[in-house]
């Protein structure tokens, strides 16, 4: 089945060649010129990847990104913008974007980013599957089911995006040990990833918030200059 891409871009001069290029590459493409109509499409479960302009006529693209994630959209999100500022980059990643391209951008660069997200969006974390006997090694605490791609805190499921799941899965496989930033970026995004490393930091930040809100008996800690570690809380 073809990967389904939703392009939300109000500028015809940008959207038209973008749609044509994606279709030539075999993607199934829809295009909208406003942000609010995109939300029900994303909630339908029929979209795999969102290419999102920030400067939309009806709503800020950052709000579309945030509402999409709050609504449970698990697919990849690439922000496209003419804005040139680190604040927008950080905010975009904080509200759930996976990548960020400043206009003007080369279509070959965009396609490379799309391919990287599509590869990782299939859920292929480069770790060995857990055996059935080890599927619930942490009792009623935090459990990561690689086969079902589901996260559990006790009997409650913790909803996560594809990238959030992949990061947590890698940390869980080596629970208690440090996983380097380089390993996380290369295995969750791409070994030739050349996007901002703030993408990883934003994903870790969202994971920490979700674990905290779910009162999970585990936490992601930073090992300065090295990477991150998933460790059980005392007494867990």
C-alpha positions, 0 to 999 in steps of 0.5 A: 500500500502506498504511503499516504502524505497530506500536504498542508500548504497555501502557496500554490507555487510551492504546493504544486511541484511538491505534490507532483514530485511526491506522486512521481516517487510513488506516494499517495498525496492529498493537499489542503490550503488551510490547517483546520480541515487537516485535523479531521483528515489526520484523525481519520487514521488514513494519513501516514505523513504530514508536510505542514506549512506554518504560515497558514491563512486560518491558523498557525501551523504550530497549533495544527501540529500540537492539536494533531498530536493531542488527537493521537496522530502517530505519523511523521510530521515535517514542518515547512516554513519561511520563518527563520528563528530557533524559537520556532524550531524548538517550539515546533519540535516541542509540540510534536514535529519530527523534522523542520525545513526552512524555505526555500528548500531543495526537493531532493532534500525534502525527499530524503527527509520523507524517506527517513521518516517513512522508514522509521514510521514502519515501527522498525526499531533495530533491536531484537524482539523480546521473547514471550517469557520476558514480555512482562519483566517489570511486573506492574511497572513500565512495560514496552511490548515491541511486537504490539508496539504498545507501552503499558504503565500497570494496566493502563496504556500510554499513548505515544507517537512512533518516534516516542515509542522507538526511543523508549523501546531502545532505552528499555532494551538496555534499561539501567544502562546509558544509550548514546545520543548517536545510537538513538539518532541513528537507529530511530531516525537515520544513520545519515541523519542531518537534521537538528539534534534538538529533535531527539531532545524534544522527543525525550522531553515529551516522553518524560512528560507522558511518563510523569503524567502516567505516574510511571515507576520509571524515568528517563535521565540525562547523562551529560555529554553521553546520552540517556538512561531509562531507570526504574524508580526506587522501590519499583 
